[in-house]
Amino acid sequence: MHILSKTVGPLAMIILVSTSIGRSLLSAQDSVLVSEVVITGNRYEVAVEHSGKSIYRLTQKDLEQQPGKSVSDILNEVPGVQITGNFGAPGTNIGYLVRGGATKSTLVLINGVPLNEPSGVDAQYDLRLLNVDQIESIEVLRGGLSTLYGTGAASAVINITMKSAQQGAQGTLDLHAGSFGTYGGSVNVSGGDKEFIYSLFAGIETSEGFSAASDEFATEPFDNDGQDLRTFRGTMKWDLDKGWSLQGLFAHELLDVDFDDFAFADA
């Protein structure tokens, strides 16, 4: 012991003791089994499907402060959302790029019901078919939400809530016009009583547009690429006995558009 004390010294003894304690702690940590670890931005425990969401909400007042804009125009100003083809000729195919995700990864809900457009190749619903005057609010849920809404919501969910019918007869009339021979109008009528309420909407939107393709050396000028949109939509609600109610939604949309061929080719 006398020889060891001279050789080792107090500092070395502390190092030896610390090393022994560290080895004991490592041995104890190796035996710990962790079943699941969830890291969230909150200080309290939340479910996995409720974490990591960024919600941007547009109320009816926000929509009324942007007159003359379509739904795609308004969504194009939402942070993290890009509407491709929105500034092209009328009738140009548009896409929704949320955080860089593809259009097919964005789910569109109208009153909680997924909507598709059968006339398109990718079946993506064209939000230009909706009139802003009919919308009560728009919520954009950015981030992967496939755990709640399925594989179609890998990038985002665009949840649109339409205005509900109100008791008592009332109606609105809208007329507007713009450049490129654009004009349109809509009428909305609603009414009813405690047992039955309804809301009817009819609108028209037409534009001569402009040619998406051009050629300075063409022998004949290119035709304008316009559009003609006619919409008729209605909602009804019956209040039945014992707290039951029956709701219905129907819509008829006719969109006729002109388009060009490939680059420098009129069609």
N, C-alpha and C positions, 0 to 999 in steps of 0.2 A: 504493500500500500504506500509505503514511503517513496519507493522508486516511481510508482505510477503517478503520484501527486506531483513529483518534480517533472515528469515527462509531459503530462497532459496539461495541467493548469486549469484555472477556473473557467476561462473563456471556452476552451475546448470542451470542458464538461457540459457547459450550457448548450453548445452546438450538438453534442452527442445526445443530450436529453431531448432537445427540440427535434432532432432527426427521428428519434424513437417515437415521439408523440405523433409526428407527421405520418410515419409509417402506420401507426395504429389507426389514425383517422382515415387514411386511404383504404385500409383494410375494411373499416366500418362502412365507408361510402360504397365500396364495391358490392356490398350486400343489399343496398337500398334499391328497390324496384319502383319505378315511376310508371303509373298506368297511363296517364294522359296529362299533357301540359297545354293550356290555352293562354296565349298572350293577347291581351286586349288593351285598348286605350283608356279603359275605365278602372277605377279603384275598387269596384265591386264585381262580383261574379255575374256573368251574363251567358246566355246560351250561344252556341257557336253560330247558329243561323241569324242571330240578332247582332252580331259584331261585324265591324268592317264596312259599314254602310255610309254612303254620303248621299243625302236626299236634298234635292233642290225643288222648291215648291213655288208655283206661280198661282196666285189667287185670282179671283174674278176681277178685283180691282187692278191688279197688275196687268191683266189682259186688256182691260178697257183703256189703259194709259198708252197702248200701242195701236192706235187706229190705222187701218189700211194694211196691216201685216197679216200674213197667213200663219198657220200653225208652224210650218217649216221655217219661216222667217224668225219667229219668236224662239223656237228651239235652237236655232243656229247661234243665238246670243247667250245660251246657257253655257257656263264654264265647263269645259271638258267634252262638249258636244259639237260635232261638225256635220252639217247637212251637205253632202256632195250633190252638185248639180242644181243647187237652190237658186243660183243666179244665172242659170242658163235660159234658153228660150222656153216659153210656156210649153208644158207637156214633157219636158226633159225628165228622164228617170232620175230619181233622187235616192240617196242612201243615207243611213244613220251610222256615223262613226263615233262611238262613245269610248273615250280613252283609247282610241286606236283600234277598237274591236270591229269586226266585220258587221255588215248590216244584218245578216242572218242570226247574229248573236244578241240582237236587241229585240226584246219582246214588247209589243204594243198592246195595251189593255184599254178597252173602252168600257167604263163602269165595271171593271174587274173581269171582263170577258176578253180573251185573246181574239184578235181580228187578223184575218189574212186577206190578201187580194188575189183572187184566182186568175185574173187576167195577166199577171206578171209571171216572169220565169221563176223568181225566187219566192213568190207568194207573199212578199212583204207589203203590208198595208201602206197606201199612199196617204199621208196625213193631210195633203192638200185637198182631199175630198171633204174634210171637216171644215165647218164654218166657225170662226172664233166666237161669234155671238152666241153659239150654242153651248160653249164650254164654261163650266163653273171653275175648274181648277186643273192644273197639270202638275204632276209629280215626276221627277226624273230621279230614279234610284240608280246611282252609278256604282259599279263594282259587280263582281260575280254574285249572282243570286240564284244559281241553279238549284241550290238545296231547297228553295221555297217554290220556284216557278218552273223548274225543268231546264232542259238543255238549251232552250231558246233564249235564256236569260243569262248567258255567260258573260256578257259585257254590261248590260243595263236593262232596266225596265222603264218604259214610258207609260205611266198610268194617267189616263185622261178621264175626268169625271164630267159628265154632261149635266146641264141644268135640268132639274126636276120640275115636273108640272106643278102648278100652284092653283089653289082654289080661286074661283072668281075669274070672269072673262077678262083677258088682257092680251095685248099684241104689240109687236114692234115691226117697223118697216125700215129697211136700209137700202139706200141707193148710192152708188159710187162709180167713179170713172177715173181713168188714168191714161198714161202714154201708151203708144203702140196700139191704139184702138181698143183699149181695155175698158170694159164697163160691166157692171153687174148689179144685182139686187137680191134681196131676200125678204121674206115675210115669215113671222113666227107668231102663232096664235095658240093660246092655252086657256084652260078653264076647267070647270067641273064643280062638284060638290064634295061632301065628306065621304061618299061611297065610290065615286068615280071621278078621276081627273085625267086630262089628256093634254098633249102638246104636239102641235103640227108645225113642220118647217118645210119651206120650199125656197129654193135659191137657184140662181143662174149666174154663171161667170163665163164671159167670153172675151177673147183677145185675138187681135190679128197677129201679134207677136212679131218676131224678126227672124231672119234666116240664120240658123246656127252654123251653116257653112257659107263660104264666100270665095270668089275667085275673081281677081282683078282682070283677068284675060278672058273671062267667059263671054261668049257671043250674046247670050241672053241673061238678064238679071235673075237671080235666084228668087224663088217664091218665099214668102213669109211663112214661118212655122207657128201657127196659132193653136188655140185650144177652145173647146166649147164644153163646159161642165154644167150639168143639170142635176140637182139633188132634191130628193123628197124623203123626209124622215119624220117619224112620229113615235111617241111613247104614250103608253096608257097604263093606268093602275086602277085595279078594283080592290076595295077593302071588303073582305068577306067576314063571316062570323068567327067568333072565338079567336080574334087576333091574327087570322090568316089574311094574306093579300096575294094578288096575282098581278104581275107586271109583264108588259110586252113592249118590244122594240122592233120596229121594222124600218127598212131603208131601201131606197132605190137610187142608184147613182149611175149616171151615164156620162162618160168622159170620151170625147172625140178630139184627138190631137194630130197635128202634122209634124213630120220629122224629116230630117235630111238623111242621105246615105252616108257613106264614109267621107273622109276629108276631101274637100273641094268637089263634092258631088251632090247635086240637088236631087231630091226624090219626092 
